[in-house]
Amino acid sequence: MPRVGAKASDIDSCGLTFSELQELWLGPCNGGSVFDSPEQLHDAWERGRAVAMRLWGSSDGRRPMAWWCFEAPGLGLKWPGYHNQQSYLFEHNALSETEHEQLLAGWRRDFEDACLLEDAVARREHLDWADVPHSLRRRWTAARRRRSKLRKGEDVALIPQPGNPAG
């Protein structure tokens, strides 16, 4: 479905049907492609690209299937699967600044939520579910460990030690 706020004139402006736009977005349905040839599909992408990207490909770190088909190869990118698009595009610097910032904030929340889980398997599963990039996991985990060590070091320094003038 088009995002809320999409106007019929947006869709009409490209001259494609809803079914054609849907295929640009999600790929062919179970009944097969609505296009008769790869050339027709490519032509539809050229005509409907701006609409498809505005509706489904420029705000949540995901891209329409036609983008993966026609544009990603030119950027050296390969389809990572639906659930890994966001981290893949992040790791390959293929996100807009807005997408980058929004995803980073959400991933940070997901990381902090995962840290509340005691079970390491549950933490990893949560981070996998949230598609938190491995580079961020490593960086944030290392920072968390450093902070923890600093806090423990500070706590030890506050405990009076024998022979210490403070003790």
N, C-alpha and C positions, 0 to 999 in steps of 0.2 A: 504494500500500500504506500502511496506517496505520503510524505511527512505532512503533519498538520501545518496548514499555512500554504501548501502548494496550491497554486491557482490553475484552473483549467487552461487559462491562456498560456501558462508556462509549458504545459504539456502539449497543447495545440501548436505552439510555436515551432516545434521540431518536426511536426508532420507525422509522428509515429502514433500507433495505437497504444492503448494501455497494455495489451499483451506483448507488443514489441518492446516497450519500455521495461516491462517486467522481466523479459528475457535478458535485456541488457543488465539489469540489476542482479537477478538471481541465477541466470543461465537457463538453459532449456528445461522445460518441465518434463514430467514423465511421458507425455505424449510426443515428445520430440520438439524440435525447433519450429518456431513459427516462420522462420526464414527458409527460403528455398536453397540458399547457397551461402558459403562463407563470405562471398563478396557482398551479398545483400546484408548480412550481419555487420560486416565492416562498414558499409555505407550507413546503416542505421546508427552505428556508434558515432560516426562522424557527425550525423545530423542531430543525434540525441545526447551527445556527450555532456554538453553544458547542463542540460536538464537533469540527466542521471547523476552527475557529480554533485549538483546543488542539492538534489533530493536525498541521495544515498551514499555520497562518497566524500564528504569534505568536513565532517564534524565529529565522527566517532571513531576514527582510526581504522575504518573498514573501507573497502572499495567495491564498486559493482564488479560482477564477474567479467563484463566486457572490458573493464579497465585492466584486469589481470590478463585477459587474453590479448589485448592490443597494445597496451602501454607498458605494462610491467616488464616484458622481455627486453624492451629497449633500455630499461633502467638496470638490467641485470637481475631482475627479481623473478622469483617463481612462486606460484600459488602455495602458501604454507598450510592451507586448510582454513576453514571458517573460524575456528576457535583460536587460531594463532596469528591472525592478521595483524592485530594491534601491536603485539610485541615484535613481530617480524618487521613491520613498517617502522617501528621505533628504532630497532637495532640497525636498520638500513637508512636511517635519516630521511624517510620518505613521508613524514607527517608535516602538516602545516604547523605553524607556531602555536595556534590556538589548540589544535588537537593534542600536540605535545604537552602543553601545560595542563589541559584537562585530564589527560590520561595519567600524567605524572602524579597529580593530586589524588586521583582515585586509586592508583596503584599504591601510593604511600599509605592511604587509609587501609587498603587490603593487607599490606605488609604488616602494619601495626596490629590489625585484627588477628592475623596469623600468629604473631608473636605471643598472643595471649593463650594460644593453644599449647598444652603441655606435650602433646604427642608429635614427634618430628614428622611422622607420615601424614598426620592430619594437617600440619603446617604446609608441607609440600603440596598436598592435594588442594588446599585452599589457594595457594599461590598459582598453581597450575590452572585451576578453575578461573581465577581472575586474570590469567594470561600476563602475570607480572614478568617482565623481561629478566632473564638470568643475570644480566649485567647489573641491573638495579638490585636484585636480591643479594648478590655478592657485595656490592658497595654498601648497602644499608645494613647488612649483617655485620660487616667489618666495623662500620661506624658504631653500631649498637654494642659490639664487643668492647671496642675502645672506651666507650662511655661507661660501660659496666666495670671495666678494669680501673678506670679513673675513680669511680665512686667507691669501689672496694679499697683502693689505695688511700683515698681521703678518709674513709671510715677507720682504717688501720692507723692512720696518722693521728686520729682524734682519741684513740684508746691510750690511756696512760701506760707507758712502758716502764718496767723497773730500771732504775738508774737515770730515767729521763726527768729533768727538772719539772716537767709538767705533771709527773706522776708521783 
